[in-house]
Structure formats: C-alpha cells, structure tokens
Amino acid sequence: MGRVFQATYTQLDPKTGTRVPGCTKSWYIEYTDSTGRRIRRKAGLTKEQAKNALVQAESEVLNLRNGLPSACPAEIPCSTLRERYLKSLQTRVTPEHHKRVALYTDEVLTNCHIHTMRDMRSEDVEVYLDSLSREKGLGNKAINERLFAMKAMLNWGVTTRILPYSPLASIGKRDEKADRRRAFQKRSAVWL
C-alpha cells in the first residue's frame, strides 16, 4: 500500500537566522514496485491527482506481479511484435508458409504506415485491403491471406499477453466463393 504526501523541507530565514519548515506545492506518491523497491515520485499539483497516480502505479505493479502486460500497448513497436511472432511461428510451420507470413505482415505494416500499435487502425487496414482489390486486381483469397497473417500475429500477441486485444478483430474475411475469378477457374477446369 502506497501513500500520498507533500514533501517538507527547512530553509534558512534571512531575517532571524533560524531554520523555518516549509512544504512543497506539489504532491508526491510512494509505493513498492514489483521488485520490492520503494519508489517516490512527483505525482501532481493536487491531492486528487496524486491519488489517481498512486492507483495507476499500484495497478501496474499488480499487473507485473500477475504476469499481465505492463507496457502501454499503444507504444509497442510493431516491428518488434512481428519479429517475436515470426520467431515463434518458425518452429510450427513450413518454411514456405513462414516466408509468406513474413512477406504479408511486412507488406501491410509498410503500406499502412504502421510503426507502433497506436498506428494500427482497422479502418486503415481495410482501406489498404480494398485498394489491393481495385488497384492490383487481387482476388478475395489473396486479400484474406494478408488479413489472416495480420490477425494471426495480433492474436498471438493477445495469447502471449503482450497485447490486451486485437485491433483488427472487427475486420471480417471476404467471401472467396463470390469472387468471379474462382468461379471462372472452376468452369474452365470442367471444360478442359
């Protein structure tokens, strides 16, 4: 349990030549971190601000002790998350699949200008996937492969408790059966 306080000090009174006690205008918090160290830091100008800062600090300590993510998810670099995911994936899939996932995740992160998790917005990814269909003529299956690679990476981040949730969970897959190329390929196979 931490505490909220105003720091006290003494200073020399030039008129009387004696030490006079004083109190800072800022409020401070003191708490024990997850390693057992006592931490003291400035927390705000009002007592309420300091109380809120103490609650947040103690919550972070509790999350660390319970193995929950402590870093702000918005600040996590996507390149680091991608590297960790690909390293984990390497032992479970074929080299060809690993290479495709690496290519697709890099493609989406680069073209959507996603550097940290704060930059990852489902709207931006959906717009990019739509542009692949319009501009490059990719079919729904090719677009779904890129979406599935990104979703798998983020779901792995949630499973390993790096992320609290997947920002792309709301994006649904595209109907591969409705793609005209697929129907044409089936018909042409029958004609042959």
N, C-alpha and C positions, 0 to 999 in steps of 0.2 A: 504494500500500500504506500502510495506516494504522498507528498504534501505540497501545498501551495503556500508561498510566503513572499514577503517583501524583504529584501536584504537590508541589513542595518550596517552602519559604519560610524566611526567617530572622526571628527576633524577638529583642527585647532581653531579656536575662536581668537581672531587677532586682537580684539578689544580686551578680553580678560586673560588670555594666555592659557586657558584651560581647554580640555577636550570636551566637545559637545557631541552627543549622539545624534545621528541622522538616519533617515530611511529613504531608500530609493523610490522613484516614482514607478518603476517597472515591477511587475510581479514575476516570480520565478517558480519553477517546479523542481522537485527532487523525487526520483524514483529509482528502483533497482532494475537494471536491464536483464536480458536473458542469461547473461554470463555471471550475474551476481554483483556486478559493479554498480556503485551509486552514481547516478547521473544528475547533475544540476545544470539547468539552463534557463535562459530568459524565455518567458512564455507569453508576455503581452503587457498591455498598459492597464487592463482592468482585471479584477479578480475572476470574473466570469471567463475571460479569455484564457487565463491561466488554468482554470478548472477544466475547460474544454481541451486544452493542450495536454493536460495530465491524463485525461480519459483516453485520448488518442494514443499517447505514448504507452500507457499501460495495456491498451488493446493490441498494439504492435508487439509488445513483449509477450503477451499471452499467445498471439498467433505464432510467433517464433518458437515458443515452447511446445506448441501443439503441432508443429510442422506445416503450418499454413503459409502461403506466400506473404512475405513481409514487404518486399519492394512494391512501389506503386506500379501496378500493371501497365499504366499508360507510358511509363518511362522505359519499359523493357525493349531493347533493340530487337527488331525482327530478324536481323541477320544472325544474332546470337541464338535466338529461338530456333531458326531454320537449321543452323549448324548442329545444334544439340539434337534436333529431331532427326536429321539425316544420319547422324552418327548412331542413334538408337535404331533407326529403320534398317541400317546396313546389315545387321545380323539376322533380320527376319524376312527379307525379300530377295528376289533375284537381282543381279547387277543391272539388268535392263530396266526393271521397274524402278530401282533406286535412281538410276540416271534420269528417267522420265520425271520422277517426282522432283528431283533437284532442278531440272530444267523448267518445269511448270511453276514451281514456287518462286524461283528466281524471276521468271517472266512476269508473273502477276505483281510481285513486290516492286520490281523495277518500273514497270509501265504504269502502275498506280501511284508511284512515288511514295511508297510506304517505308519509313525508316524506323519508327517506333510504333508500339501498339496504339498510341494516341492517333497516329495517322491512318490506322486501319478502320475504314468505314465501309459498311456493307453497300451503301449506295455507290461509292466509287468503284468497288469491285464489280458490281452489277453493270455499271455503265461500261466498264472495260470489256466484260464478257460479251455484252451486246455489240460492242464495236468490232469484236472478233468475228461475229456472225455477219455483220453488214460489210465491213471493210475488207476482211481477209477471206470471207466466204467459208469459214469453218462451220462444220455441222454441229448439231447438238451433242453428239458423243464426244467430240474433241473439246468442246467448251466444258462439258461435265467433267472430263478428266482433269482440267485445270482447277475447277471448283472443288472436286473431291480431294485433290492434292493439298489445296489450301485448308480445307475443312479438317482433313486428317491431321495436319500439322497443329492446328489450333486445338483440336480435341485431345491430341497428345499433350499439349501444354496444360489443358484443364485436368487431365488424368494425373499428370505428374505434379500438379498443384503449383505450377508456375503462373498460370492464369486463372482468374476466378470464373471466367465464362468465355465462350467463343463469340467474337463479334460477327462472324459470318453465319451463325446458326439460323438466321432468318431467311437466308437465300435458299430457295428450293432448286432441285435439279430440273433440267429441261427434258421434255418428252422426246426421247430418242426415236420412238416409233412414228412420231408425227413428222419427222424430218424427211423431206422429199427424196433426198439422196439415198436414204436407206431403202425406201420403197422401190426406187428405180433399180438399185443394186439387186434386190430380191427378184424383181421381174426379169431383169436381164439374165440372172442366173438360171431362171426357169427356161428362158428362150434358148439358151445355149444347150 
